Amino acid sequence: MMSTSHAQSSSTAGEHATPASIVDALKTVAGNPPKVRASFAKGQCVRGTYTPAAAASGITRSVSFTKPQPVRARFSMGGGNPHVPDTNKLVLRGLSVAIGEGNQQTDLLVENAPVHFARTLDQMLGFLRARAPGEDGKPDAAKVKAFSDANPETLNQAHFVAARPLPGSFAGTTYWGVHAFPAMSATGETRLIKFKVVPAAGEITLTDDAAKDRPADFLFQDLRERIARGDVRFDVLAILGKAGDPTQDVTVRWPDEDARETVKLGTIALTAIDNNEACDATIFNPGTLADGIGRPSDEIFAARSAAYAISLGKRR
């Protein structure tokens, strides 16, 4: 339950957030550009394959992760502005991956921060409305500060991103899932996991000085060049949960999460740049989970499928 200060500052008094109001607020913050995603508007579709690791079945019986599968994926920049420069360090980098097809498909949505910017839907709406642009096209700094002071956990994501160097390549960025998924193993054991997608090339970063000379779309140029030279590979890891781990608050990490035991589920090899329409014609749906991976129980996850569908309808 939210404290009084949280409740008062999260959204308009007496109003509760809905997936539709979240989408509207995301679009408003971005200046309402037409026919693009409400979030992660700037992106590139790619194709490839998934190859399972031997240990995958010990974590999940899901055929998405235990059998070789085709992959459709999309790298993206956070926010609803399709022209945001890749040199903006404070914007999230995203990776959406559809592993498999039909009833063997799982959609994995990860980003370069291990936490979300809101605990609840009401808090998410309040965060976005505090950042709505005024007549000058800019948010009111006093409103942003007041909301942040009352809801300090909504800055956890921004602080994490700001403390790290600028990503120098989509292919050299680590991506996290923020939700705790129940995973059912081949022997019937269920445990909570978080997904982490780690680049085979290692971390690739730029200094702020080096970034000054890079074009606004340098990450997408780099991606095309790397795939033209050969495949771009990532390991898909399961971070193993423990009793008492927080599962409802996606603004916080698990205790000692970076030191946790992880299990490699498999490897994604991205082999071709795809036409963006292959990704834009539909959504990567967080609720698309093949048997063996259950739905997280937190409030933010519960709203995501509906919000993505609404966003798709608006951009069509």
C-alpha positions, -999 to +999 in steps of 0.1 A: +000+000+000+013+035-009+021+060+018+000+092+020+028+112+003+030+086-025-007+086-030-010+123-031+018+128-056+012+098-078-017+110-100-047+133-099-066+129-066-092+103-068-081+090-102-065+056-107-042+049-136-052+026-164-031+012-193-048+037-216-039+067-194-003+055-192-001+054-230-016+088-233+009+102-207+038+086-225+027+102-258+022+136-241+057+135-226+071+128-261+052+156-278+026+132-294+046+122-325+022+103-349+023+066-358+051+055-335+053+035-303+044+053-271+078+041-257+110+029-274+098+046-306+132+046-323+143+011-332+156-015-357+142-050-364+167-079-368+165-117-372+185-146-360+184-179-340+184-192-305+205-222-294+198-237-260+224-245-234+226-279-217+215-265-184+183-248-196+160-277-188+171-275-152+155-241-150+126-243-173+107-268-195+098-241-219+105-251-255+113-214-261+145-219-241+152-257-244+149-261-282+166-243-311+143-215-322+140-187-348+144-152-333+129-119-343+142-090-323+143-052-321+169-029-306+156+005-295+161+038-277+138+046-248+110+072-248+084+082-274+107+104-296+116+086-328+145+111-334+162+110-300+200+110-306+219+079-297+244+101-279+219+108-251+233+088-223+203+092-200+178+074-224+173+037-220+185+012-245+160-016-251+160-051-266+128-070-274+131-106-285+105-131-298+121-166-293+102-192-312+068-191-330+032-200-323+028-219-290+065-222-287+070-184-285+082-164-256+086-126-258+115-113-238+117-075-231+148-063-215+166-029-211+200-016-200+188-010-164+178-037-139+148-017-124+117+001-136+109+038-128+077+031-108+063+006-083+026+010-092+006+021-121-006+052-102+030+061-094+039+056-131+012+080-142+023+106-116+059+103-128+049+109-164+024+137-157+050+156-137+072+156-168+045+167-192+058+196-213+044+231-207+037+258-233+075+262-238+078+225-247+097+217-215+085+201-182+081+222-151+113+216-131+095+224-098+068+197-105+095+171-114+114+179-082+083+178-060+073+144-074+108+130-071+112+142-035+079+125-026+087+093-046+125+089-044+125+053-057+113+066-091+148+079-096+165+045-091+165+037-128+178+071-139+206+070-112+217+036-124+219+047-161+236+080-153+263+063-133+274+041-162+293+051-194+275+058-226+267+025-245+290+024-276+271-004-293+238-022-290+259-053-295+281-044-264+253-036-239+240-057-211+202-059-208+181-068-178+145-079-172+129-061-142+103-087-134+105-120-114+092-149-135+082-183-121+101-209-141+090-245-141+118-270-147+116-303-166+114-321-133+085-299-120+105-276-097+094-240-097+117-211-088+117-174-095+142-160-120+151-127-136+163-126-172+197-110-181+210-108-217+248-104-219+268-095-250+294-120-262+315-091-273+317-077-238+307-042-227+314-016-254+312+020-241+322+055-251+336+085-231+315+116-232+342+133-253+343+105-279+305+107-281+306+143-292+318+133-327+293+105-332+262+110-354+227+109-340+221+074-353+255+059-346+242+029-326+220+018-356+249+023-381+271+003-358+245-025-356+241-027-394+279-028-398+284-055-372+257-078-386+271-073-421+304-086-409+289-116-391+265-125-364+259-105-331+257-129-301+242-126-266+239-152-238+205-154-222+210-159-184+186-167-156+194-149-123+182-173-096+158-161-070+159-168-032+133-169-005+124-134+006+134-116-026+111-086-034+088-095-063+062-067-062+084-037-063+102-034-097+121-002-086+145-023-065+169-050-072+172-083-054+198-083-026+233-088-040+218-094-074+251-089-093+267-116-072+238-141-076+242-175-092+231-174-128+224-202-153+230-198-190+198-207-208+211-203-243+226-180-270+210-156-294+228-151-327+215-122-347+223-127-384+203-102-405+188-067-404+151-070-410+125-047-425+111-026-396+076-035-407+083-070-395+084-057-359+061-026-363+031-046-376+026-062-342+039-059-306+064-078-285+039-089-259+053-095-224+024-118-218+035-142-246+051-169-225+054-205-237+046-232-211+074-234-185+076-196-178+048-181-157+036-146-154+052-122-128+028-111-101+037-074-099+012-046-108+034-031-136+036-064-155-001-069-152-008-037-172+019-041-199+001-063-224-030-040-225-008-009-228+012-023-257-020-033-275-034+002-270-002+018-283-003-005-314-039+007-321-029+044-318+001+041-341-020+023-368 
